[in-house]
Amino acid sequence: MYPFASIKAYQQQLFAGSTSCKEAVEFYLQQIEQQQQLNALVAVFPQEAKQQAELLDAKRKAGSATGKLHGVVLTVKDVIAWEQHPLSASSNILKGFHSIYNSTAVQKLLAEDAIIIGINNCDEFAMGSSNENSAFGPVRNKIDESRVPGGSSGGSAVAVQAHLCMVSLGSDTGGSVRQPADFCNIVGVKPTYGRVSRHGLIAYGSSFDQIGILANNVEDAALVLAVIAGADDYDATVSTLPVPSYSEELLSSSNKPVIGYFKQTLQHEGLDEEIRSSHFAFIEQLKQDGYEVKELEFDLIDYIVPTYYVLTTAEASSNLSRFDGVRYGYQATPVKEELTEFYSANRSEGFGKEVQRRIMLGTFVLSAGYYDAYYTKAQQVRRKLYEQTKLVFSEVDVLLMPVSPSTAFKIGEKNSNPVEMYLADIYTVFANLVGIPGLSIPLFQHSNGLPFGLQMMTKHFDEVSLLRLAHTFMQTYKAG
């Protein structure tokens, strides 16, 4: 195995001369070639990656200034624009399309000497919790290839899990970074809404979407977040707040934070019994170790998933209307002469079933007779959730919650019941509804042999406290 434990350790080896960027790229290309059955990548760029590695090796040897991510080998989800490279959102409707510009996140990665080696498979237009809704076929979990890796950033998670790259970018609209991290035994970070520019991220739900990071450890995620976060003239929703040096803050001294959890989340009937008992045991361990832990009432939990799906499908219905086959993308053959038939044929054949389902749901809740009953009401619930969340963080510093009601399930197991799949998002969509940062860290092991993680959340733009405590927990409580 290539000697990669962390970005910091890898870069120390680079500057000591005991390895090179070219050797790293060759290792990861070999891993990608040997593990194609996982279907984690939809495009790989070996020559380009090797050339970039050689340039960086020469730059380092010449004593030139190097970037914060010098030589780091990354992959990016197939919804994040990378200039002159394929960008399809894992959908047939964008088959063959190449991006004409860089997303801000990719631009910042490249500016800091990162090497992008490939593009990750994902649920079509980031809609799904299993990475089975892809025009390229399902991604397989390396721990058990008969199981899903989670979604929609399943390819990004498996790329990190299977050592196909060092770090990967995903997107998180309702848990699409944290849940795959949970299923794949890695770290997944969703920053505060607006912390990272969405410029160049194909929109699913514009008021929910956020680019996130999948990594082997908290330190690497913190370092990458510091690079991609910050103000951007191309995104009116991005924050202009200063970006802390997250990785340097991990070890800074601080008092033990007050920790809270919602009683209703751990008592929910859909939660696996072993996941429940592991969380209660962990809470008791925290108390023994001197943390103040508060049990909180949260009576809105049953409204979270319905509110999320009303609002995100409404936004998806609007956002995906641009994909019609007129200017780019899929055109049905023979081409229909009548405009309505032309649109209908392109979209019916180009979009997959799950995307069609969500567009139809969104169109319904936005329709004249139902707008107030569904969309307006959901916005009111979202406001209530936001206000209640502010009260929660006036009592506690960090909120703990399960990531998913179950461990990774079998491929095809939930395909016949979309509602069951939607309900599995009960613990992750909360952070997106209210815009707070959240992450998943791999702490637990189920008796079925599969891993599961701990979800942690803090108030808006307090990623420092979130990452610091996650790092402490990983150092203190991570088994093995």
C-alpha positions as CSV (number, residue, x, y, z in Angstrom):
1,M,0.0,0.0,0.0
2,Y,1.2,3.5,-0.9
3,P,2.4,5.2,2.3
4,F,-0.5,7.7,2.6
5,A,-1.7,8.2,6.2
6,S,-2.5,11.9,5.9
7,I,-1.8,14.9,3.6
8,K,0.7,16.2,6.1
9,A,2.6,13.0,6.3
10,Y,2.6,12.6,2.5
11,Q,3.9,16.1,2.0
12,Q,6.6,15.5,4.5
13,Q,7.7,12.5,2.5
14,L,7.6,14.6,-0.7
15,F,9.9,17.2,0.7
16,A,12.2,14.6,2.2
17,G,12.6,13.0,-1.2
18,S,11.3,9.6,-0.2
19,T,8.4,9.7,-2.6
20,S,7.2,11.9,-5.5
21,C,3.9,13.1,-7.0
22,K,4.5,10.9,-10.0
23,E,4.8,7.8,-7.8
24,A,1.6,8.7,-6.0
25,V,-0.3,9.2,-9.2
26,E,1.0,5.9,-10.6
27,F,-0.1,4.1,-7.4
28,Y,-3.7,5.5,-7.5
29,L,-4.0,4.8,-11.3
30,Q,-3.0,1.2,-10.5
31,Q,-5.6,1.0,-7.8
32,I,-8.3,2.4,-10.1
33,E,-7.4,-0.1,-12.7
34,Q,-7.5,-3.0,-10.3
35,Q,-10.9,-2.0,-8.7
36,Q,-13.0,-1.1,-11.7
37,Q,-15.8,-3.4,-10.5
38,L,-16.6,-0.9,-7.7
39,N,-17.7,1.6,-10.5
40,A,-16.6,4.5,-8.4
41,L,-15.3,6.6,-11.3
42,V,-16.9,7.6,-14.6
43,A,-13.8,9.1,-16.1
44,V,-10.1,8.9,-15.4
45,F,-7.3,11.1,-16.8
46,P,-4.0,9.2,-16.5
47,Q,-1.9,11.2,-18.9
48,E,-3.1,14.6,-17.6
49,A,-2.5,13.5,-14.0
50,K,1.0,12.2,-14.7
51,Q,1.9,15.4,-16.5
52,Q,0.7,17.5,-13.6
53,A,2.6,15.3,-11.2
54,E,5.8,15.8,-13.2
55,L,5.3,19.5,-13.2
56,L,4.8,19.6,-9.4
57,D,7.9,17.4,-8.8
58,A,10.0,19.8,-10.9
59,K,8.5,22.8,-9.1
60,R,9.3,21.3,-5.7
61,K,12.9,20.3,-6.7
62,A,13.5,23.8,-8.1
63,G,12.7,25.3,-4.7
64,S,9.7,27.2,-6.0
65,A,6.8,28.0,-3.6
66,T,4.3,25.2,-3.4
67,G,0.6,25.2,-2.6
68,K,-1.2,23.9,0.5
69,L,-2.4,20.8,-1.4
70,H,0.9,20.2,-3.2
71,G,0.7,16.8,-4.9
72,V,-2.6,15.8,-3.2
73,V,-4.4,13.3,-5.5
74,L,-8.2,14.1,-5.6
75,T,-11.3,13.1,-7.4
76,V,-14.5,15.2,-7.8
77,K,-18.2,14.2,-8.0
78,D,-19.8,14.3,-11.4
79,V,-21.8,17.4,-10.6
80,I,-18.8,19.7,-10.0
81,A,-17.5,21.6,-13.1
82,W,-14.0,21.0,-14.3
83,E,-13.1,22.9,-17.4
84,Q,-12.9,20.8,-20.6
85,H,-13.7,17.6,-18.8
86,P,-16.9,15.6,-18.8
87,L,-19.8,16.8,-16.7
88,S,-22.9,14.7,-16.9
89,A,-24.4,14.5,-13.3
90,S,-24.4,10.8,-14.1
91,S,-27.4,11.4,-16.4
92,N,-28.0,10.5,-20.0
93,I,-29.5,13.9,-20.6
94,L,-26.0,15.4,-20.3
95,K,-24.1,12.5,-22.0
96,G,-21.1,13.8,-23.9
97,F,-21.2,17.3,-22.3
98,H,-18.0,18.9,-21.3
99,S,-17.8,21.8,-18.9
100,I,-16.7,25.1,-20.4
101,Y,-15.4,26.5,-17.1
102,N,-14.1,25.5,-13.7
103,S,-16.2,25.5,-10.6
104,T,-14.8,27.8,-7.9
105,A,-14.0,24.8,-5.7
106,V,-12.0,23.1,-8.5
107,Q,-10.2,26.4,-9.4
108,K,-9.1,26.7,-5.7
109,L,-7.9,23.1,-5.6
110,L,-5.8,23.5,-8.7
111,A,-4.4,26.8,-7.6
112,E,-3.0,25.0,-4.5
113,D,-1.2,22.4,-6.5
114,A,-3.8,19.5,-6.2
115,I,-3.9,16.8,-8.9
116,I,-7.4,15.8,-10.0
117,I,-7.2,12.2,-11.3
118,G,-10.8,11.5,-12.1
119,I,-14.6,12.1,-11.9
120,N,-16.8,10.2,-9.5
121,N,-20.0,8.3,-10.2
122,C,-23.1,9.5,-8.3
123,D,-26.8,9.3,-8.1
124,E,-28.3,11.1,-11.2
125,F,-28.4,14.9,-10.5
126,A,-27.4,14.0,-6.9
127,M,-30.9,12.5,-6.2
128,G,-30.6,9.4,-4.2
129,S,-29.4,7.7,-1.0
130,S,-27.7,4.6,-2.5
131,N,-25.9,5.5,-5.7
132,E,-28.1,3.2,-7.7
133,N,-29.8,6.0,-9.7
134,S,-26.9,6.5,-12.1
135,A,-26.8,6.2,-15.9
136,F,-23.4,4.5,-15.3
137,G,-24.8,1.9,-13.0
138,P,-24.6,1.4,-9.3
139,V,-21.4,2.0,-7.2
140,R,-20.4,-0.9,-4.9
141,N,-19.3,-0.7,-1.3
142,K,-15.7,-2.1,-1.0
143,I,-16.5,-3.5,2.4
144,D,-19.2,-5.8,0.9
145,E,-19.7,-5.4,-2.9
146,S,-23.3,-6.6,-2.7
147,R,-24.1,-3.5,-0.7
148,V,-24.6,0.2,-1.6
149,P,-22.1,2.8,-0.6
150,G,-24.8,5.4,0.2
151,G,-25.6,8.3,-1.9
152,S,-25.6,10.5,-3.7
153,S,-21.8,10.9,-3.4
154,G,-21.3,7.2,-3.3
155,G,-18.5,7.2,-5.9
156,S,-16.6,9.9,-4.0
157,A,-16.9,7.9,-0.8
158,V,-15.7,4.6,-2.4
159,A,-12.8,6.4,-4.1
160,V,-11.5,7.4,-0.7
161,Q,-12.5,4.1,1.0
162,A,-10.8,2.0,-1.7
163,H,-7.6,4.1,-1.9
164,L,-8.4,5.4,-5.4
165,C,-7.4,8.9,-4.3
166,M,-6.5,10.7,-1.1
167,V,-9.5,13.0,-0.8
168,S,-12.6,13.6,-2.8
169,L,-15.2,16.3,-3.2
170,G,-18.9,15.5,-3.1
171,S,-22.1,17.5,-2.7
172,D,-24.6,17.4,0.2
173,T,-28.2,18.4,-0.3
174,G,-29.7,16.2,2.3
175,G,-26.9,14.0,3.6
176,S,-25.2,13.1,0.4
177,V,-21.7,13.4,1.9
178,R,-22.4,12.3,5.5
179,Q,-24.4,9.2,4.7
180,P,-21.9,7.7,2.2
181,A,-19.1,8.4,4.7
182,D,-21.2,6.5,7.3
183,F,-21.7,3.5,5.1
184,C,-18.0,3.5,3.9
185,N,-16.2,4.0,7.2
186,I,-14.6,7.4,6.4
187,V,-15.0,11.0,7.3
188,G,-17.6,13.2,5.6
189,V,-18.0,17.0,6.1
190,K,-20.8,19.2,5.0
191,P,-19.9,22.9,5.7
192,T,-22.4,25.6,6.6
193,Y,-24.6,26.7,3.7
194,G,-22.7,29.5,2.1
195,R,-19.3,28.6,3.5
196,V,-18.2,27.1,0.1
197,S,-19.1,28.6,-3.2
198,R,-21.7,26.7,-5.3
199,H,-20.5,28.3,-8.5
200,G,-20.0,25.4,-10.9
201,L,-22.0,22.9,-8.9
202,I,-25.0,21.6,-10.9
203,A,-28.0,22.7,-8.9
204,Y,-30.4,20.2,-7.3
205,G,-31.9,22.3,-4.5
206,S,-30.2,25.6,-4.6
207,S,-31.1,26.6,-1.0
208,F,-29.8,23.2,0.3
209,D,-26.8,22.3,-1.9
210,Q,-23.3,22.5,-0.5
211,I,-20.0,21.1,-1.7
212,G,-18.5,18.8,0.9
213,I,-15.4,16.7,1.5
214,L,-14.8,13.0,2.0
215,A,-11.5,12.0,3.6
216,N,-9.7,9.3,5.6
217,N,-9.3,11.6,8.6
218,V,-10.5,14.9,10.0
219,E,-7.2,16.7,9.5
220,D,-7.3,16.2,5.7
221,A,-10.9,17.3,5.5
222,A,-10.1,20.4,7.5
223,L,-7.1,21.3,5.3
224,V,-9.2,20.9,2.1
225,L,-12.1,22.9,3.5
226,A,-9.8,25.8,4.3
227,V,-8.7,25.8,0.7
228,I,-12.2,25.7,-1.0
229,A,-14.1,27.9,1.5
230,G,-14.5,31.6,1.3
231,A,-16.0,34.5,-0.7
232,D,-16.6,34.3,-4.4
233,D,-17.9,37.0,-6.8
234,Y,-19.7,34.3,-8.8
235,D,-22.0,33.2,-5.9
236,A,-24.3,35.7,-4.3
237,T,-25.2,33.3,-1.5
238,V,-21.6,32.6,-0.3
239,S,-20.4,34.1,3.0
240,T,-17.8,36.8,3.1
241,L,-16.7,35.8,6.6
242,P,-13.0,35.1,7.1
243,V,-12.0,31.5,6.7
244,P,-10.1,30.1,9.7
245,S,-7.1,27.8,9.3
246,Y,-9.2,24.8,10.2
247,S,-6.4,22.3,10.4
248,E,-4.3,24.5,12.7
249,E,-7.3,25.0,15.0
250,L,-7.8,21.2,15.5
251,L,-5.3,21.0,18.4
252,S,-5.9,24.5,19.8
253,S,-6.9,24.4,23.5
254,S,-10.6,24.9,24.4
255,N,-12.9,24.0,27.2
256,K,-15.0,20.8,26.8
257,P,-18.1,21.8,24.8
258,V,-21.6,21.2,26.1
259,I,-23.1,18.3,24.1
260,G,-26.7,17.7,23.3
261,Y,-28.9,15.1,21.6
262,F,-32.6,15.0,20.7
263,K,-34.4,12.3,22.7
264,Q,-36.8,11.7,19.8
265,T,-34.0,10.8,17.4
266,L,-32.7,8.0,19.5
267,Q,-36.2,6.8,20.4
268,H,-37.4,6.7,16.8
269,E,-39.0,3.4,15.9
270,G,-37.1,3.2,12.6
271,L,-33.7,3.2,14.2
272,D,-31.7,0.0,14.3
273,E,-31.6,-1.3,17.8
274,E,-27.8,-1.8,17.8
275,I,-27.2,1.7,16.5
276,R,-29.5,3.0,19.2
277,S,-27.7,1.2,22.0
278,S,-24.2,2.2,20.7
279,H,-25.2,5.9,20.7
280,F,-26.6,5.6,24.3
281,A,-23.4,3.8,25.4
282,F,-21.3,6.5,23.7
283,I,-23.2,9.3,25.5
284,E,-22.7,7.5,28.9
285,Q,-19.0,7.3,28.1
286,L,-18.8,11.0,27.3
287,K,-20.5,11.7,30.7
288,Q,-17.9,9.5,32.5
289,D,-15.1,11.4,30.7
290,G,-16.3,14.8,32.0
291,Y,-18.5,16.1,29.2
292,E,-21.8,17.8,30.1
293,V,-24.4,16.0,27.9
294,K,-28.0,17.3,27.7
295,E,-31.0,15.4,26.5
296,L,-33.2,17.8,24.5
297,E,-36.8,17.6,23.4
298,F,-37.5,18.2,19.7
299,D,-41.0,17.7,18.7
300,L,-40.6,18.6,15.0
301,I,-38.7,15.5,14.0
302,D,-41.7,13.9,12.1
303,Y,-42.0,17.1,9.9
304,I,-38.3,17.1,8.8
305,V,-38.4,14.6,5.9
306,P,-41.8,15.8,4.4
307,T,-40.6,19.4,4.6
308,Y,-37.3,18.5,2.9
309,Y,-38.9,16.6,0.1
310,V,-41.5,19.3,-0.7
311,L,-38.9,22.0,-0.9
312,T,-36.1,20.2,-2.6
313,T,-38.4,18.7,-5.3
314,A,-39.9,22.1,-5.9
315,E,-36.4,23.6,-6.4
316,A,-35.4,20.6,-8.5
317,S,-38.4,21.1,-10.8
318,S,-37.3,24.6,-11.4
319,N,-33.5,23.9,-11.7
320,L,-33.8,21.0,-14.0
321,S,-36.2,22.8,-16.5
322,R,-33.0,24.0,-18.2
323,F,-32.2,20.5,-19.4
324,D,-34.4,20.2,-22.5
325,G,-32.1,19.1,-25.3
326,V,-32.3,22.4,-27.2
327,R,-28.8,24.0,-26.6
328,Y,-26.9,20.9,-25.3
329,G,-27.4,17.4,-24.0
330,Y,-29.6,14.5,-25.1
331,Q,-32.0,14.7,-28.1
332,A,-34.4,11.8,-28.7
333,T,-34.4,10.3,-32.2
334,P,-36.2,10.8,-34.5
335,V,-36.3,14.5,-33.5
336,K,-39.8,15.7,-32.9
337,E,-41.0,18.6,-34.9
338,E,-43.6,19.9,-32.5
339,L,-42.0,21.7,-29.6
340,T,-43.9,20.2,-26.7
341,E,-43.3,16.7,-28.1
342,F,-39.6,17.6,-28.6
343,Y,-39.2,18.5,-24.9
344,S,-41.2,15.6,-23.7
345,A,-39.3,13.0,-25.7
346,N,-35.9,14.4,-24.7
347,R,-36.7,14.6,-21.0
348,S,-38.6,11.3,-20.8
349,E,-35.6,9.4,-22.4
350,G,-32.8,11.6,-20.9
351,F,-33.8,11.6,-17.3
352,G,-33.9,8.5,-15.1
353,K,-36.9,7.4,-13.2
354,E,-35.9,8.9,-9.8
355,V,-35.2,12.3,-11.3
356,Q,-38.5,12.2,-13.2
357,R,-40.3,11.3,-9.9
358,R,-38.8,14.3,-8.1
359,I,-39.5,16.7,-11.0
360,M,-43.1,15.6,-11.0
361,L,-43.4,15.9,-7.2
362,G,-41.9,19.4,-7.4
363,T,-44.1,20.5,-10.2
364,F,-47.1,19.3,-8.2
365,V,-46.3,21.2,-5.0
366,L,-45.7,24.3,-7.1
367,S,-48.9,24.0,-9.0
368,A,-51.6,26.7,-8.6
369,G,-54.0,24.6,-6.5
370,Y,-51.4,23.2,-4.1
371,Y,-48.7,25.9,-3.8
372,D,-50.1,27.2,-0.5
373,A,-51.0,23.8,0.9
374,Y,-47.6,22.3,0.4
375,Y,-44.8,24.7,-0.6
376,T,-45.8,27.7,1.5
377,K,-46.5,25.4,4.5
378,A,-43.2,23.7,4.1
379,Q,-41.4,27.1,4.1
380,Q,-43.2,27.9,7.3
381,V,-42.0,24.7,8.9
382,R,-38.5,25.4,7.7
383,R,-38.6,28.7,9.5
384,K,-39.8,27.0,12.7
385,L,-37.0,24.5,12.4
386,Y,-34.5,27.4,11.9
387,E,-35.7,29.3,15.0
388,Q,-35.8,26.1,17.2
389,T,-32.2,25.3,16.1
390,K,-31.0,28.7,17.2
391,L,-32.6,28.0,20.6
392,V,-30.9,24.6,20.7
393,F,-27.4,26.1,20.2
394,S,-28.1,28.6,22.9
395,E,-28.1,25.6,25.3
396,V,-25.5,23.3,23.8
397,D,-22.3,23.7,21.6
398,V,-22.5,20.5,19.7
399,L,-25.5,18.3,18.7
400,L,-25.0,14.5,18.3
401,M,-27.3,12.3,16.1
402,P,-27.1,9.0,14.2
403,V,-26.3,9.4,10.5
404,S,-28.6,6.7,9.2
405,P,-31.3,4.4,10.7
406,S,-29.4,1.4,9.4
407,T,-26.0,0.2,8.1
408,A,-25.4,-0.2,4.4
409,F,-28.2,-2.2,2.8
410,K,-28.1,-4.6,-0.2
411,I,-28.1,-3.2,-3.8
412,G,-31.7,-3.4,-5.0
413,E,-33.1,-3.9,-1.5
414,K,-35.1,-0.7,-1.3
415,N,-35.7,0.0,-5.0
416,S,-39.4,-1.1,-4.9
417,N,-40.2,1.4,-2.1
418,P,-39.0,5.0,-2.8
419,V,-40.8,6.3,0.4
420,E,-38.8,3.9,2.6
421,M,-35.6,5.2,0.9
422,Y,-36.7,8.8,1.5
423,L,-37.5,8.1,5.2
424,A,-33.9,6.9,5.7
425,D,-32.8,10.5,5.3
426,I,-34.5,11.5,8.6
427,Y,-31.2,12.3,10.4
428,T,-29.2,14.0,7.7
429,V,-31.7,16.4,6.0
430,F,-32.0,18.5,9.2
431,A,-28.6,20.1,8.8
432,N,-29.5,21.1,5.2
433,L,-32.9,22.5,6.1
434,V,-31.4,24.9,8.7
435,G,-28.1,25.4,6.9
436,I,-25.8,24.3,9.8
437,P,-22.5,22.4,9.4
438,G,-22.5,18.7,10.0
439,L,-20.1,15.8,9.7
440,S,-19.9,12.0,10.0
441,I,-17.0,10.3,11.7
442,P,-16.5,6.5,11.7
443,L,-16.6,5.3,15.3
444,F,-18.8,2.2,15.5
445,Q,-19.0,-1.4,14.3
446,H,-22.2,-3.4,14.0
447,S,-22.5,-7.1,14.8
448,N,-23.3,-7.6,11.1
449,G,-19.7,-6.6,10.4
450,L,-20.6,-3.2,8.8
451,P,-19.4,0.2,10.1
452,F,-21.6,3.1,11.1
453,G,-20.7,6.6,12.2
454,L,-21.6,9.4,14.6
455,Q,-23.1,12.6,13.2
456,M,-22.1,15.9,14.8
457,M,-23.5,19.4,14.2
458,T,-22.7,22.9,15.4
459,K,-24.2,26.4,14.9
460,H,-23.7,28.3,11.7
461,F,-20.1,28.9,10.6
462,D,-18.7,27.1,13.7
463,E,-16.8,24.5,11.7
464,V,-13.8,25.1,14.0
465,S,-15.6,23.6,17.1
466,L,-17.1,20.9,14.9
467,L,-13.8,19.7,13.4
468,R,-11.9,20.1,16.7
469,L,-14.3,17.9,18.6
470,A,-14.5,15.4,15.8
471,H,-10.7,15.2,15.7
472,T,-10.7,14.6,19.5
473,F,-13.4,11.9,19.3
474,M,-11.5,10.1,16.5
475,Q,-8.3,10.2,18.6
476,T,-10.0,9.1,21.8
477,Y,-12.8,6.7,20.8
478,K,-12.1,5.3,17.4
479,A,-11.6,1.5,17.7
480,G,-8.6,-0.1,16.1
